[in-house]
Amino acid sequence: MNKLMIIALLLATALAYSPEASAQDFSGLDKSPLDVAYYRASRGSAPAMRVLYSRPQMNGRKVFGNLPGGLRQGLAPGCQRIHRNPLL
């Protein structure tokens, strides 16, 4: 019994210190994260409409003032609407 306990303890220690047990390195967050919104006619039904949009964030960038009229463009894709059913 003691021999089995020692082997189990050694195995657990070896697994705890293995390279696969270390934390993962994730890339940083997007500067303009993409969000999705769904419209459903009723709860549990298939989505009737899906809207993809991004939420630009400053993150050290100048947002307004570089373009004429204080506009900001070109940092994220535009909105996309997909309608599964006719709107009218």
C-alpha positions as CSV (number, residue, x, y, z in Angstrom):
1,M,0.0,0.0,0.0
2,N,2.9,2.4,0.9
3,K,4.6,1.6,-2.5
4,L,1.3,2.5,-4.4
5,M,0.9,5.7,-2.4
6,I,4.5,6.8,-3.1
7,I,4.1,6.0,-6.9
8,A,0.8,8.0,-6.9
9,L,2.5,10.9,-5.1
10,L,5.4,10.9,-7.5
11,L,3.1,10.8,-10.5
12,A,1.0,13.7,-9.2
13,T,4.1,15.8,-8.6
14,A,5.4,15.1,-12.0
15,L,2.1,16.1,-13.6
16,A,1.9,19.2,-11.6
17,Y,5.3,20.5,-12.7
18,S,5.0,19.5,-16.3
19,P,5.1,22.2,-19.0
20,E,1.5,21.5,-20.1
21,A,0.3,22.5,-16.6
22,S,1.5,26.1,-17.0
23,A,-0.8,29.0,-17.8
24,Q,-1.7,29.8,-21.4
25,D,-0.5,33.0,-23.0
26,F,-3.4,34.8,-24.7
27,S,-3.0,37.6,-27.2
28,G,-4.3,41.1,-26.1
29,L,-7.8,42.2,-26.5
30,D,-9.0,43.8,-29.8
31,K,-8.8,47.5,-30.1
32,S,-12.3,47.5,-31.6
33,P,-14.2,44.4,-30.4
34,L,-16.9,43.0,-32.5
35,D,-20.4,42.4,-31.0
36,V,-23.4,40.6,-32.3
37,A,-27.1,41.4,-31.6
38,Y,-30.0,39.1,-32.5
39,Y,-33.7,39.9,-32.9
40,R,-36.1,37.0,-32.3
41,A,-39.8,37.2,-32.8
42,S,-40.4,35.1,-29.7
43,R,-38.3,33.3,-27.1
44,G,-36.9,30.1,-28.5
45,S,-37.5,30.9,-32.2
46,A,-34.8,31.3,-34.8
47,P,-33.2,34.7,-35.1
48,A,-35.1,36.9,-37.6
49,M,-32.3,39.5,-37.7
50,R,-28.6,39.5,-36.8
51,V,-26.6,42.8,-36.5
52,L,-22.8,42.7,-36.4
53,Y,-21.2,45.9,-35.1
54,S,-17.9,47.0,-33.5
55,R,-17.3,49.2,-30.5
56,P,-14.2,51.3,-31.2
57,Q,-12.2,52.1,-28.1
58,M,-9.5,54.7,-27.8
59,N,-6.7,52.6,-26.3
60,G,-4.2,55.5,-26.7
61,R,-5.4,56.5,-30.2
62,K,-6.8,59.8,-31.2
63,V,-10.4,59.2,-32.1
64,F,-11.7,62.6,-33.3
65,G,-9.9,65.5,-35.0
66,N,-7.7,63.8,-37.6
67,L,-10.3,63.8,-40.3
68,P,-12.3,66.8,-41.7
69,G,-15.4,67.5,-39.7
70,G,-14.1,65.4,-36.7
71,L,-15.0,62.1,-38.4
72,R,-13.4,58.8,-37.7
73,Q,-13.1,56.0,-40.2
74,G,-11.2,52.9,-41.3
75,L,-10.5,51.3,-38.0
76,A,-13.2,48.7,-38.0
77,P,-15.5,47.1,-40.5
78,G,-18.9,48.6,-41.0
79,C,-22.2,47.2,-39.6
80,Q,-23.7,44.2,-41.3
81,R,-27.3,43.3,-41.1
82,I,-28.6,39.9,-42.2
83,H,-32.3,39.5,-42.5
84,R,-33.6,35.9,-42.6
85,N,-37.2,37.0,-43.4
86,P,-38.6,39.9,-45.4
87,L,-38.9,43.1,-43.4
88,L,-42.3,44.1,-44.8
